[in-house]
């Protein structure tokens, strides 16, 4: 069963270690601070000393080494590239507290691969997040590993709800989730780019075209969310018979835009599966 979390929850106040404070790592970190977490409960790592100093100054947290970060942490959040995961798991496995929850935001690394690099019985939750989390409008899907419990999932929801909405799904959905919401912002930005360029082509100044397109996208998403109407109903309300919108939509159908989106998302799903297979292969290769 899939559920989406909207309610504001009380954060889990135990020590949380975040390994990999890049863009998404900082997004999670800053969201927790804004949500009321005490910076003394948070510790993070980054390979670059200048980056570590920047984050310490910005959030009042402790930046340290990976081993020192996970020592005593009840929750360990991994925000690293998939190709770096094997080495990181080997490094931190001996220092993890028994029962510490490991949360991975690495694309294409499944829970089986994570568990294979950790002590037996270590609870793992896998996350697919997206970049709108940077403005607290993210969409994250989470899936439990074999040793993760409902309490572990609730803890991850507490963490990620600081930056948007959270859905709990079976892990076999995550390749499709990656194709829809994980990569989804890029599709929308692509459409926005095309619409802005069209406006310029039609004679509008670029700044005017940009404002028109961005606000139209934002307003349409808000209308879709708040009205509760099916997108087909909303589209038909804009589309007068024989009108301008009907003419435009006919061109999109003639160019098979709907089919192209389906093909694009199938390609993203297949790539997600391939990345997961490569991660598993790396895990078993000495």
C-alpha positions as CSV (number, residue, x, y, z in Angstrom):
1,X,0.0,0.0,0.0
2,X,1.3,3.5,-0.9
3,X,0.8,6.4,1.5
4,X,1.7,10.0,1.3
5,X,2.7,12.0,4.3
6,X,1.5,15.6,4.6
7,X,1.2,16.1,8.4
8,X,3.9,18.0,10.3
9,X,5.5,15.5,12.7
10,X,7.7,16.0,15.7
11,X,11.3,15.3,14.6
12,X,13.2,12.3,16.0
13,X,15.7,14.0,18.3
14,X,18.5,11.4,18.4
15,X,21.9,11.9,16.8
16,X,21.8,12.0,13.0
17,X,24.9,11.7,10.9
18,X,24.7,12.8,7.2
19,X,27.6,11.5,5.1
20,X,28.0,13.6,1.9
21,X,27.0,17.2,2.2
22,X,26.6,18.1,-1.4
23,X,23.6,19.8,-2.9
24,X,21.0,17.1,-1.8
25,X,22.8,16.5,1.5
26,X,22.7,20.2,2.4
27,X,19.1,20.3,1.3
28,X,18.2,17.6,3.9
29,X,20.4,19.3,6.5
30,X,19.0,22.8,6.0
31,X,15.4,21.3,6.0
32,X,16.0,19.7,9.4
33,X,17.4,22.9,10.9
34,X,14.4,24.9,9.6
35,X,12.1,22.2,11.0
36,X,13.4,22.8,14.5
37,X,16.1,20.1,14.9
38,X,18.8,21.2,17.3
39,X,22.1,21.5,15.4
40,X,23.8,19.7,18.3
41,X,21.9,16.6,17.2
42,X,23.3,16.8,13.7
43,X,26.7,15.9,12.4
44,X,27.8,15.8,8.7
45,X,30.8,15.0,6.5
46,X,32.4,16.3,3.4
47,X,35.7,15.6,1.7
48,X,36.5,19.3,1.1
49,X,37.7,21.2,4.2
50,X,36.4,24.5,2.8
51,X,33.0,23.1,2.3
52,X,33.0,21.7,5.8
53,X,33.9,25.1,7.2
54,X,31.1,26.7,5.2
55,X,28.4,24.3,6.5
56,X,29.6,24.6,10.1
57,X,29.3,28.4,9.8
58,X,25.9,28.3,8.1
59,X,24.1,25.8,10.3
60,X,26.1,25.5,13.6
61,X,26.6,21.8,13.1
62,X,29.7,19.6,13.6
63,X,31.6,18.5,10.5
64,X,33.8,15.6,11.1
65,X,35.1,12.3,9.5
66,X,32.9,9.5,8.4
67,X,33.9,7.2,11.2
68,X,33.5,9.8,13.9
69,X,30.1,10.8,12.4
70,X,28.6,7.4,12.6
71,X,29.9,6.5,16.0
72,X,26.9,6.7,18.3
73,X,24.6,7.9,15.6
74,X,21.1,6.3,15.7
75,X,20.4,7.4,12.1
76,X,23.0,7.6,9.3
77,X,22.0,9.2,6.0
78,X,24.1,8.4,3.0
79,X,24.1,11.0,0.2
80,X,26.9,9.9,-2.1
81,X,27.2,8.9,-5.7
82,X,26.3,5.3,-6.5
83,X,29.9,4.5,-7.5
84,X,31.1,5.7,-4.1
85,X,28.7,3.6,-2.1
86,X,30.7,0.4,-1.9
87,X,33.8,2.0,-0.4
88,X,31.7,4.1,2.0
89,X,29.8,1.0,3.3
90,X,33.1,-0.8,3.8
91,X,34.5,2.2,5.7
92,X,31.6,2.8,8.1
93,X,30.4,-0.8,8.7
94,X,32.7,-1.5,11.6
95,X,31.8,1.8,13.3
96,X,28.0,1.5,13.1
97,X,26.1,1.0,16.3
98,X,24.0,-2.1,16.4
99,X,20.6,-1.3,15.2
100,X,21.5,2.1,13.8
101,X,19.3,3.0,10.8
102,X,21.0,3.5,7.5
103,X,19.2,5.7,5.0
104,X,20.4,5.9,1.4
105,X,19.6,8.6,-1.1
106,X,21.9,7.1,-3.7
107,X,20.1,6.5,-7.0
108,X,20.0,2.9,-8.3
109,X,21.5,1.3,-5.2
110,X,18.9,-1.2,-3.9
111,X,18.5,-2.3,-0.3
112,X,20.0,-5.7,-1.0
113,X,23.2,-4.1,-2.2
114,X,23.3,-1.9,0.9
115,X,22.6,-4.8,3.3
116,X,25.3,-6.8,1.7
117,X,27.9,-4.2,2.6
118,X,26.6,-3.8,6.2
119,X,26.5,-6.0,9.3
120,X,23.8,-8.6,9.3
121,X,20.5,-7.3,10.5
122,X,21.3,-3.6,10.0
123,X,18.1,-1.8,9.2
124,X,18.1,0.0,5.9
125,X,15.7,2.4,4.2
126,X,16.2,3.5,0.5
127,X,15.0,6.9,-0.6
128,X,14.3,8.4,-4.0
129,X,14.1,12.2,-3.6
130,X,14.1,15.1,-6.0
131,X,15.5,18.6,-6.3
132,X,12.4,20.6,-5.4
133,X,13.2,19.6,-1.9
134,X,15.6,22.6,-2.1
135,X,12.5,24.8,-1.7
136,X,10.6,22.5,0.6
137,X,8.4,21.1,-2.2
138,X,10.2,17.8,-2.7
139,X,8.6,14.5,-3.4
140,X,10.4,11.6,-1.8
141,X,9.5,7.9,-2.0
142,X,10.9,5.5,0.6
143,X,11.2,1.7,0.8
144,X,12.2,-0.5,3.7
145,X,14.9,-3.1,3.6
146,X,14.5,-6.6,5.1
147,X,15.3,-5.5,8.6
148,X,13.6,-2.1,8.7
149,X,10.4,-1.8,10.7
150,X,7.5,0.6,10.7
151,X,9.3,2.7,13.3
152,X,12.2,3.1,11.0
153,X,10.0,4.2,8.2
154,X,8.3,6.8,10.5
155,X,11.7,8.1,11.4
156,X,12.7,8.6,7.8
157,X,9.3,10.3,7.1
158,X,10.1,12.7,10.0
159,X,13.4,13.5,8.3
160,X,12.2,14.0,4.8
161,X,8.9,15.7,5.6
162,X,11.1,18.7,6.5
163,X,11.6,19.2,2.7
164,X,8.3,18.1,1.2
165,X,6.0,15.2,0.8
166,X,6.8,11.5,1.4
167,X,5.4,8.3,0.0
168,X,6.0,4.8,1.4
169,X,6.2,2.3,-1.5
170,X,7.4,-1.3,-2.1
171,X,10.9,-1.2,-3.3
172,X,10.0,-2.7,-6.7
173,X,8.2,0.6,-7.5
174,X,11.4,2.7,-7.1
175,X,12.6,2.4,-10.7
176,X,9.3,3.8,-11.8
177,X,9.4,6.5,-9.1
178,X,12.9,7.4,-10.3
179,X,11.5,7.9,-13.9
180,X,8.5,9.9,-12.7
181,X,9.4,12.1,-9.8
182,X,13.2,11.6,-9.5
183,X,13.8,12.7,-13.1
184,X,10.5,14.6,-13.4
185,X,11.8,18.1,-12.6
186,X,14.1,17.8,-15.6
187,X,11.2,17.1,-17.9
188,X,9.3,20.1,-16.6
189,X,12.3,22.3,-16.9
190,X,12.7,21.1,-20.5
191,X,9.1,22.0,-21.3
192,X,9.6,25.4,-19.6
193,X,12.7,26.0,-21.7
194,X,10.8,25.2,-24.9
195,X,7.8,27.4,-24.0
196,X,10.1,30.4,-23.1
197,X,11.9,30.0,-26.5
198,X,8.6,29.8,-28.2
199,X,7.6,33.1,-26.6
200,X,10.8,34.7,-27.8
201,X,10.2,33.3,-31.3
202,X,6.7,34.8,-31.2
203,X,8.1,38.3,-30.4
204,X,8.0,38.5,-26.6
205,X,11.0,39.9,-24.7
206,X,12.8,37.0,-22.9
207,X,12.1,38.3,-19.4
208,X,8.4,38.7,-20.2
209,X,8.2,35.2,-21.8
210,X,10.0,33.7,-18.7
211,X,7.6,35.3,-16.3
212,X,4.6,34.2,-18.2
213,X,5.8,30.6,-18.5
214,X,7.0,30.2,-14.9
215,X,3.9,31.6,-13.3
216,X,1.7,29.6,-15.6
217,X,3.5,26.4,-14.6
218,X,3.3,27.3,-10.9
219,X,-0.3,28.3,-11.0
220,X,-1.3,25.3,-13.0
221,X,0.4,22.9,-10.6
222,X,-1.3,24.7,-7.6
223,X,-4.7,24.5,-9.4
224,X,-4.2,20.8,-10.1
225,X,-3.3,20.1,-6.4
226,X,-5.9,22.3,-4.7
227,X,-8.9,21.6,-7.1
228,X,-8.6,17.9,-6.8
229,X,-9.8,17.7,-10.4
230,X,-8.4,15.2,-12.9
231,X,-5.9,16.8,-15.3
232,X,-8.1,15.8,-18.3
233,X,-11.0,17.8,-16.8
234,X,-8.8,20.9,-16.3
235,X,-7.3,20.6,-19.8
236,X,-10.8,20.4,-21.3
237,X,-11.9,23.6,-19.5
238,X,-9.1,25.5,-21.2
239,X,-9.8,23.9,-24.6
240,X,-12.6,25.6,-26.4
241,X,-13.8,23.8,-29.6
242,X,-12.0,25.3,-32.6
243,X,-10.0,27.6,-30.4
244,X,-6.3,28.5,-30.0
245,X,-5.7,25.8,-27.3
246,X,-7.3,23.1,-29.5
247,X,-5.1,24.1,-32.4
248,X,-2.0,23.9,-30.2
249,X,-2.9,20.5,-28.7
250,X,-3.6,19.1,-32.1
251,X,0.1,20.0,-33.0
252,X,1.3,18.3,-29.9
253,X,-0.7,15.1,-30.7
254,X,0.5,15.2,-34.3
255,X,4.1,15.3,-33.1
256,X,3.3,12.4,-30.7
257,X,4.4,14.3,-27.6
258,X,2.4,12.1,-25.3
259,X,4.1,8.9,-26.7
260,X,7.5,10.6,-26.5
261,X,6.9,11.2,-22.7
262,X,6.0,7.6,-22.2
263,X,9.1,6.5,-24.1
264,X,11.3,8.9,-22.2
265,X,10.1,7.6,-18.8
266,X,10.5,4.0,-19.9
267,X,14.1,4.9,-20.8
268,X,14.6,6.4,-17.4
269,X,13.2,3.4,-15.7
270,X,15.4,1.1,-17.7
271,X,18.5,3.1,-16.8
272,X,17.6,3.0,-13.2
273,X,17.4,-0.8,-13.4
274,X,20.8,-0.9,-15.1
275,X,22.4,1.3,-12.5
276,X,21.0,-1.1,-9.8
277,X,22.4,-4.1,-11.6
278,X,25.8,-2.4,-11.9
279,X,25.8,-1.6,-8.2
280,X,25.0,-5.2,-7.3
281,X,27.8,-6.4,-9.6
282,X,30.3,-4.0,-8.0
283,X,29.3,-5.2,-4.6
284,X,30.1,-8.8,-5.3
285,X,33.3,-8.1,-7.4
286,X,36.4,-8.3,-5.2
